[in-house]
Amino acid sequence: MRTFFRAAVLVVVAGVSAIQLIAQTTDPVLGTWELNVTKSTFNPGPAPKSETRTYVVSGQEIKGTAKGVDSQGKAVAIEWTLVDDGKDRPVTGNPDMDMLSIKRIDSHTVESTHKRAGKVVATAKRTVSKDGKTLTISTKGTNAKGQAINNVQVFERR
């Protein structure tokens, strides 16, 4: 009986892990996205010259990277990890935040909370269009300079 119980527990744990992995591997955000600067709005601005985002599965996580060129022509490289567990995860390369947590709303929408030095500084909503061709990120909060931000970034799948 004890052996049967242990086997049943292992099957349940393996099943839950498999379901989580399947959910992440089918996340529509996976892939590479190019910022469409003309369709995006940056308040207070100025807009970056370019940005490419990539999302890939890494174990039970999704790793995100953003590389591009800021408004002054300086190279930018940002990295973060996404896990839908509500826990803060580190962000590197972004002066506006150092931690990020996410909450899945539905199969195409995620809300995130951005923190800097332990304090919430912004929230964002990330939505992938139903056809999977457009990624929109709307962010409201305060940047590292203390300015109110209200940005809408529009990315197109590459």
Secondary structure as GFF3:
##gff-version 3
##sequence-region A 1 158
A	DSSP	alpha_helix	2	25	.	.	.	ID=ss1
A	DSSP	beta_strand	31	35	.	.	.	ID=ss2
A	DSSP	three_ten_helix	37	39	.	.	.	ID=ss3
A	DSSP	beta_strand	50	58	.	.	.	ID=ss4
A	DSSP	beta_strand	61	69	.	.	.	ID=ss5
A	DSSP	beta_strand	75	82	.	.	.	ID=ss6
A	DSSP	beta_strand	89	92	.	.	.	ID=ss7
A	DSSP	beta_strand	99	106	.	.	.	ID=ss8
A	DSSP	beta_strand	109	116	.	.	.	ID=ss9
A	DSSP	beta_strand	119	128	.	.	.	ID=ss10
A	DSSP	beta_strand	134	142	.	.	.	ID=ss11
A	DSSP	beta_strand	148	157	.	.	.	ID=ss12
###
